[in-house]
Amino acid sequence: MNTKRAFAFAVLIPLAALGAYIALAAAPWHRRPAQHPLSPEDSARLWQESQALFSQGHYERALVDALDLHGAYPGNQLYIQMAADIYHRMHLYREEADYWEQFFDRAPNPLGACPQMGQAYWSLGQDEQAVNAFQRCLDRDPRNTDSIFFLAHALEGTGQSDRAGELYKQGLEIAPDYIDLQMGLARIELRQEKTEEAKKLALAALQKAPRNVDVLLVAGLVYAREGDLRQAKQYLQEGSGLFDGYLDFHYALARIAEQEKDIPEALHQYDRILQDAPGDRAVVARRAALIAKQ
């Protein structure tokens, strides 16, 4: 995922847009946090109220209380974490990242912000900042296998396969049965044409986690690479049945359908991808090319 976003600033703001901006600025979660100390009773009330509202899905109202608590006690890690969690649920990833940064800088155990801090940057499409955040998490504890995985996965996602592969191997030396690390390394080996090594990892993982969608995907890709399309489809269809929203299954099944000259099935898979990713230009183009051949 290497999405880059450019921002343009207009000189004149249309009245409708200006009105929307004013409404947003006046929204309750943009209220200035309380700067004065709160009494113990008020603090306890706001904390309980914020937690209750959060559990009920009333995130905007929960955030008002959380920001009041944070404003009164800016060093309290519980209030920082609560605000970050609420921003995440509201899909306000910029604010979420800012609060996880505060947590990372102030909390006695900074790893409480990991991997959420890096994931917030990833959700913003800020891949470099995400990799940097995952690296900082790993620097705090170089033997933390979760931190190793998230950094390796981010590097893999930005095309840095060699470095990602080394990290996956490093993690597996510490935790040989960590399936996500195993499948990460298997994906790298597939890209490096080390199909047999990838197959060994996938088949071993299938024995332990036969319904793990990442394992089923890698197994399907391995058999497709070997030309055993029947076995590949079995794994891919099983994985798709478990998690239909995992679009990698549909990409792989579409490619196999094209290999088998099954145009209706390929179109079916491409249509399924476009339901969730209507802006995928490569799929749109491929689908149009197949229709033209019919």
N, C-alpha and C positions, 0 to 999 in steps of 0.2 A: 504494500500500500504506500504509494508515493505521491499522494495528492497534494498539490500546491494550490494555495488560494491567494488570489490577488485582490486587493481592496482599492476601490475607486471612490473618491470623495467629490460629490457634486458641489458646485458653488452655490446654487440655489436649491432649496429644499421645497418640493411641492407642499401645499398646505395640508393635504391628507397625510403625507409622510411625516410632516412636522407634528401633526396631532397625535399620530401613533407614537412618535418619539417621546412626546410629553407624557402620554399615558404610561409608557414603559418606565420613564424616570420616576413617575409617581407611584409605581407599583410597590406594594408593601415590602417586598424583599430588597428594594433599593433604599429603604429608609435608613437614615444614619444610625448606626448602632449606638446604644447608650454608652456614654463615656463616664458616667458617675458610678461609684460603687453601689452594688445592690445589697440589700440586707440578706442574711442567710435564708430567711423565709421566702423572700422574693426570688432568690436564686433557685431554691428547691422547687418553687412553684413553676417557674419558667422552664426548668430542666424537665420536670415531669410532663408539663404541657407539651413541650416540643417533642419529646419522645412519643407521647400518645398521638399527636397529630401526624408525626412521621409514620407510625405504624398504621394509621388510618388512610395514608396516602394524601394527606392535606399538606403538601410540601411547602407551598408558598407561606402558609400560616406558621408552619413549624420553623421555617427559616427566619421569620421575624423574631421569634423568641431566641433562636440560636444566635443570631447576630447581636441581640441585646446582651446576651450572656458573654459573647466574645468581646463586645465593646467594653464591657465592665471589667472583664478579666482576660485580656488579650493573650496572656501566657498560658492559659489553661488548655491543655491538649485535648481534653474531652470536648470542649466547645468548638475547638478548631476542627476536630474529626467530625462532629455532628454537622457542622456547616458544610464540610467537604462532601459528606455522604448525601446531604440534601441536594446540593448543587448537582451531584451526579444523577440523582433521580430526576432532576429537572432538565437534564441534558445541557446544562450550562457548564461546559467543560473548561472554559477559560477560568471561570471563578473556582471551579473544582481544583484545577491545577494550582492556582494561587494558594489555596488553603492547604493543599497537601504539601506545598513548598514550606509554608509556615510550620506545619507539623514536623516536617523533616528537620527543620532548623532548630526547633524548640523542644521537641519531646525527648525524654530520657532515652527512649528506644525509637530512633528514627525509622527503623524498618517497619513500623506500623503504617507508614505512608507508602509502602511498597507491596505490590506493584502498581497501586492505584495512581500514583503520581505520574508514572510513565504512560499508563493507559489513557489518562486524561489528555496528555499531549498527543498521543496516537489518534484519539478520537477527533482532535482538532486538525489532523493532517500535518502536524508539526513533527515529522519523523526524526529530524536531527535532535530536537529537544527531548523526544521520547527516548531515543538511544542514550542520550546524556543522562537522563533521569535513571534509567535502568542501570547504567554504568555506576552512577553514584550509589545506588542501592547495593550493588555487588561489592563496591569498594568498602562498604561498611562491614561486610561479612563475606569474604571471598569464597567461603565454603558453603554458602547458602544456596542449595540447589534450585530453589524457586527463583532466586535472583539470577542465577546462571541461565535458567530456561528462558525467562522473559527477555533478558538481553540478547541471547542467541536467537530467539524467535523474531525480535525486532530487527536484528541484523539480517536474518534470512529474508524478512519482508522488504528490506531495502536493497536486496541484491548482493549483500556482502557474504556470499556463501562460504568462502574459505574460512573466514573468521568465525562465522556461525558454527560451522562444522567442528572447529577446534573447541569451541565452548561446549557444544553438545557432548563431545568426547570427554572433556574435563568434568562435566557434570556426572557422566556415567561412571567415571572412576570413583566418584564419591557415593553415588546411588545407582548401582547397576540395574535396578528394577524400576526405575522411574520411566514410565511408559511415554510421557510427553517428550522426554529427552531422547528416548529410543526412536520415536517416530520423526522427531526433528532431524536426527542424524540420518535416518533412512531416506527422508526427502532430499537431503543434501547429496547422499550417495546416488540417488536416482539421477539427479541433475549432472553428476559427475560420471555417469554411465557405469557406475558400480552396482549393477542390477542384482548380482548374486548376494552381495553384502546387504543390500536393502531388503532382499527377500528373506534372508535369515532373521533379520530383526523383526520384520513384519510377522512371519510365521511363529516366532517365539512369543511375540506379544499377543497374537491371537489365542494361544493356549491359555493365557492368563486373563485376557480381557476380550472375549469373542464379540461383545456388543459395543466396544469402544469405537466411535465413528471415525476417529483419526486413524486407528489401526485398520479398519475396514477400507478406508480410502487409500491408504498406502498399499495395502495388499492388492486392491483392485488395480492401482496404477502399475504395480510391479508385474502382475500377470498380463496387463495390456501391453507393457513394454516387451514382454517375452512373446507376445503374439497369441497367448491363450485367452481369446476374447470371451469364451464361454465362462471360464472361471472368473475372469475380471468382472464381467457383468454380474455374476452372482454376488460378489462382495460389494460392488457398487450399488446394486439395487437394494441389498440388505441395509447398507448404510443410509441410503436415501429414505428407506422406509422408517428408519429410526429417527432421522432428522432431515425432513424434507427441505428445510430452509438452508441447509449446508450446500451452497451452490456448486462447490467443487465436484460433488457427485454428478450433477447435471451436466457440467462441462465435459467430464470424462465420458459419461454415457452418450452424449451427443457425438463426441469424436469417434467412439466405437460404432455408433449407428452409421456414421458416414463411411467408415471403413467397410461396413457390411452392406453398403448401398441401401440402407433402410431409411429413405428420405423422410417418410412420415414420422418415424420415431425420432430422428434427429431434429425435425421441426418441433415435435412435442417437447423435447428437452430444451431447445432454445427458447420456446415460448415460456416454459416454466422459469427459466433464468430471467427473462424480461419482466416477469411479474414482479420480481423483487429488485431487479436492476435495469429499469427501462432505459437508462442512459448508457448502457454497454454498447458502444458503437461497433465493436468487433463482432458481437453477436448479431446485431441488427444487419450488418453487412453480410455475414455468413448466411443468415436466414434468407435474405433477399437473393443471394446467389443460388441457394438450393431451390427456391421457388422458381427461379428462372430456368433451371434445368428440367423441371417437371414437364 
